[in-house]
Amino acid sequence: MSVDPEKLYTILLNHFGDQKWWPYDPEYHKINGSDPRFEIMIGAILTQNTAWSNVEKALFNLKKNKSLTVKTIVEMPVEKLKLMIQPSGFFNQKSTRLKVLADHVYEKYDNSLDDFFKRDLQEIRDELLSLNGIGPETADSMLLYAGNLPIFVVDAYTKRICKRIPIKINDESYDEIQQYFESELSKNLTKKDIVSMYKELHALIVELAKNYCKTKPSCSNCPLKQDCRFKLI
């Protein structure tokens, strides 16, 4: 029997509980009068090819230096930025990507994330994808978690799980998986509820992959064991 996205969501939510993802530090932004959305955008770049625990170390360095704003990233010498984000790995590439993103928002939108995110979703997405080092997963993470816009994030974990359980997709491309999940999940939900579900399901899939559906899977206690065609007996 196939597993549709809504059933997947229900099973994982019952097992793992509410994930409240994407993590950021609201108290820091309240104290410093900064925009938490930019912390999320920074995190979406820093998490490329690394574990979130490493991203947290880099974000801590940026917070300690009060550098979680568009303006501070624009004005910061690149060598200093590299040093602060070094724990996230690939810091030469990521420092360039952060600079490009911050410069773009600062120059084209007068340092306003409100102006950046108030436009048509596809327009913003195309613009993000045109920037150095921002691919579909990074762009969609920014759109969903920082922009609160209805787009489903597909990552390597999602692709892995789609291979292992009977998901009705014709191929395993990013676009195919994204379109299928969005089509199925949006049938009976309001825009507000869709955004919440997209966030939760993406986070729950990450938890499933980290705890059970690993490269070498641990199937015995997996909540999807009854539905998975890959399970190890």
C-alpha positions in Angstrom: 0.0 0.0 0.0 1.3 3.4 -0.9 2.0 6.2 1.6 0.7 9.6 0.6 2.2 12.8 2.1 -0.6 13.4 4.5 -0.3 9.9 5.9 3.4 10.3 6.1 2.9 13.6 8.0 0.5 12.0 10.5 2.7 9.0 11.2 5.8 11.1 11.7 4.0 13.7 13.8 2.6 11.1 16.1 6.0 9.6 16.5 8.3 12.6 16.8 6.0 15.4 17.9 6.0 19.0 16.8 9.5 20.0 15.6 9.0 23.9 15.5 11.6 24.1 12.7 13.5 26.4 11.6 15.4 27.1 14.8 16.5 30.7 15.4 17.0 33.0 18.4 14.0 35.3 18.9 15.3 36.7 22.1 18.6 37.8 20.5 16.7 39.7 17.8 14.3 41.3 20.3 17.2 42.6 22.3 19.2 43.8 19.2 16.3 45.0 17.1 17.3 42.8 14.2 15.3 40.7 11.8 15.2 37.0 12.6 14.4 36.2 8.9 17.9 37.1 8.0 19.3 34.6 10.6 17.2 31.9 8.8 18.5 33.0 5.4 22.1 32.9 6.7 21.5 29.4 8.2 20.1 28.1 4.9 23.5 28.9 3.3 25.6 27.8 6.2 23.9 24.4 6.4 24.9 23.4 2.9 27.0 20.2 3.1 27.3 20.2 6.9 25.5 19.2 10.1 23.3 21.7 11.9 25.5 21.5 15.0 28.3 23.1 13.0 25.9 25.8 11.7 25.0 26.6 15.3 28.7 27.3 16.1 29.0 29.7 13.2 25.7 31.4 14.2 27.0 31.8 17.7 30.1 33.5 16.5 28.0 35.9 14.4 25.6 36.6 17.3 28.5 37.2 19.6 29.8 39.9 17.2 26.2 41.2 16.6 26.5 40.4 12.9 23.2 38.8 12.0 22.0 41.7 9.9 22.1 42.4 6.2 24.1 45.6 6.8 26.7 44.0 9.0 27.4 41.3 6.5 27.7 43.9 3.7 30.1 46.0 5.7 32.2 43.1 7.2 35.6 42.4 5.7 35.4 39.0 4.0 38.3 37.6 6.0 36.6 38.3 9.2 33.4 36.7 7.9 35.3 33.6 6.9 36.8 33.3 10.4 33.4 33.6 12.1 31.6 31.0 9.9 34.6 28.6 9.8 32.9 26.0 11.9 30.3 25.4 9.2 32.9 24.3 6.7 33.5 25.4 3.1 33.8 28.9 4.6 35.5 30.4 1.5 32.5 29.6 -0.6 29.9 30.3 2.0 31.4 33.7 2.9 31.1 34.7 -0.8 27.5 33.5 -0.9 26.5 35.4 2.2 28.1 38.5 0.8 26.3 38.2 -2.5 22.9 37.6 -0.8 23.4 40.5 1.7 24.6 42.9 -1.1 21.6 42.0 -3.2 19.1 42.7 -0.5 20.9 45.8 0.6 21.3 47.4 -2.8 18.2 46.3 -4.6 15.7 46.4 -1.7 17.2 49.1 0.4 18.0 46.6 3.2 14.3 45.7 3.5 13.3 42.0 3.8 9.7 43.2 3.8 10.2 44.5 0.3 12.1 41.4 -0.7 9.5 38.9 0.4 6.3 40.8 -0.5 6.5 39.9 -4.1 5.3 36.9 -6.1 6.8 33.6 -4.9 8.1 32.5 -8.2 9.6 35.9 -8.9 11.5 35.7 -5.6 12.6 32.1 -6.2 13.9 32.9 -9.7 15.9 35.8 -8.2 17.4 33.7 -5.4 18.4 31.0 -7.9 20.2 33.6 -9.9 22.5 34.3 -7.0 25.9 32.6 -6.6 25.7 29.3 -4.7 21.9 29.3 -4.1 20.2 26.2 -5.4 16.6 25.0 -5.2 16.9 23.6 -1.6 18.5 26.7 -0.2 16.2 29.0 -2.0 13.1 27.1 -1.0 14.3 27.0 2.7 14.5 30.7 2.6 11.1 31.1 1.0 9.3 28.7 3.4 11.0 29.4 6.7 12.0 33.1 6.4 9.3 34.3 3.9 6.5 32.0 5.2 5.6 31.3 1.6 3.9 28.0 0.5 6.7 26.0 -1.1 7.8 22.5 0.0 11.5 21.9 0.6 13.1 18.8 -0.9 16.4 17.7 0.5 18.6 14.6 0.2 16.6 13.0 3.1 13.3 13.5 1.3 14.7 11.9 -1.9 16.1 8.9 0.1 12.7 8.3 1.8 10.8 8.6 -1.4 13.0 5.8 -2.8 12.3 3.5 0.2 8.6 3.8 0.7 5.9 3.6 -2.0 5.5 7.2 -2.9 3.7 7.7 -6.2 6.2 9.7 -8.2 7.3 9.2 -11.8 10.9 10.1 -11.1 13.1 11.3 -8.3 13.9 14.8 -9.5 13.6 17.8 -7.1 10.8 19.3 -9.1 8.8 16.1 -9.4 9.0 15.3 -5.7 8.1 18.9 -4.8 5.2 19.1 -7.2 3.8 15.8 -5.9 4.0 16.8 -2.2 2.5 20.3 -2.9 -0.3 18.9 -5.0 -1.3 16.3 -2.4 -0.9 18.4 0.7 -2.7 21.5 -0.6 -6.0 19.8 -1.5 -7.8 20.5 1.8 -5.8 23.2 3.5 -5.8 27.0 3.7 -2.6 28.8 2.7 -1.7 29.4 6.4 -2.1 25.7 7.2 -0.2 24.7 4.1 2.8 26.7 5.2 2.7 25.2 8.7 2.4 21.7 7.3 5.2 22.1 4.8 7.5 23.3 7.6 6.6 20.5 10.0 6.8 17.7 7.4 10.2 18.8 6.1 11.5 18.9 9.7 9.9 15.5 10.5 11.5 13.9 7.4 14.8 15.2 8.6 14.2 13.6 12.0 13.2 10.3 10.4 16.3 10.2 8.3 18.7 11.1 11.1 17.2 8.6 13.5 16.1 5.6 11.4 16.2 6.1 7.6 20.0 6.6 7.5 22.3 5.6 4.7 22.5 2.3 6.6 19.0 2.1 7.9 17.9 1.2 11.4 14.5 -0.3 10.7 13.5 -2.2 13.8 11.8 0.7 15.6 11.1 3.0 12.6 7.5 4.4 12.6 7.2 3.6 8.9 8.3 0.0 9.2 4.9 -1.4 8.2 4.8 0.7 5.0 8.4 0.6 3.9 9.5 -1.7 1.0 13.2 -1.2 2.1 12.8 -2.5 5.6 15.4 -4.9 7.0 14.0 -8.0 8.5 
